[in-house]
Amino acid sequence: MKKILLSAYACIPNMGSEQGNGWNYATHLSTSGLEVHCLTLVDGKDRIDPILADGFYPNLRVHYVRVPAWVDKFCWKGLIGMYFHYLYWQWAAYQMARKLDQQHNFDLIHHATYGSLQLGSFLYKLGKPLIFGPAGGGQRAPKALKRYFGSHWTREWMRDIVGKVLEYTNPAYFRMLKKADLVIVTNNDTYDLVRRLRPTQPIERIWDVGMALNFLPREVTAHPPKATLELLWTGRMLPRKALELTIQALSKVDPKLSVRLTIVGGQGEMVEHIPGYVQTYGVENRVNWVGQVSYDQMKQYYIDSDVLFFTSLRDSCPHQLVEAMSYCMPILTLDLHGQGELVNGSNGIKVPVTNETEVVDALARGVEWMAAHPDERRQMGLAGYEIAKELIWDQKIRRFVDELYPTLMQPSASHSSVQVSAS
């Protein structure tokens, strides 16, 4: 049985985003005929250990990489603190990986989370076949819409500056990019960034989002036309998610049109601003904010809503879009980063990012179009469903196990000469 060392800084069962990605890579790989050794934070130990003790994943070994308490405290001290914590953890993970490799002689190393390109990984130092990704990191929020960040734009600007500095000062980034046998990116922005340091070496494109089979409905979800067009916005209340832009665009929709926006989410810096947005734009009779809901409850909102309204200003590959598409919902979004690639015209509407006035107007017209074209809306939903089916975790993992891993684990293959076709 081949042995894989998986680096998953974020790895917690029954979670979304990066934590869910890490757990899905670890568990699905371990049930695909591989012995998986997963390096992760200690944060998920209380949830992971009982699952492993019950024997659900006999081929999975989880190794918790601990850092000193003073380093843990840094994680809560803003952007710089979080980056410092991550890099310190990565170095500690490398030290543990050296010892584990002496015991197990791994056939391949795969860095899965965080999927942040500039923060990288020190595991290239082990000299084993290495896959890094899928990763984002090439996205930049458009300055033309910086108003929606409010006072948080300085932090967003600092993120870009720190990311640029890390490109030149973090060996876990620039040396890893040159040493890795394969780098996988999740959007075109990141592909362009990686290609500068890997002009000829292989780069693959794979979405960093995946979906559990039990989340995909067994049957196609019907969204019959109703008197009121039901829009859905869901996510964390972060500045870059630009909920204000969604609400502002809603205020420009024809007042004679019966439309309602349901907002699902209750965590993040912008929570306290939501009532003010609703009042400022005069849409009290068009907005229903339900707050935080469970993962299972979220399914019902996808069933009951007609269109996903998503206006994030920086995202590598949003999970919400794939979840909504799995419930046959068309998407109204910006032609930006991951959402601009997931939405291809057949499964939704994407609005060019120009200036505030034009973007707001185009989004409002998009809502009106959705209301006036129920048949086309249904076809968009069906097209999205077909895309979502291809992003089930079982299928995503098969590509690694059947195509990518075997190429890199061939005994005669030279790390520097392995060629996997770039896309």
Summary of the structure (lengths in Angstrom):
residues: 423
radius of gyration: 21.9
end to end distance: 30.0
largest distance: 70.1
contacts: 1427
relative contact order: 0.12
helix: 49%
strand: 16%
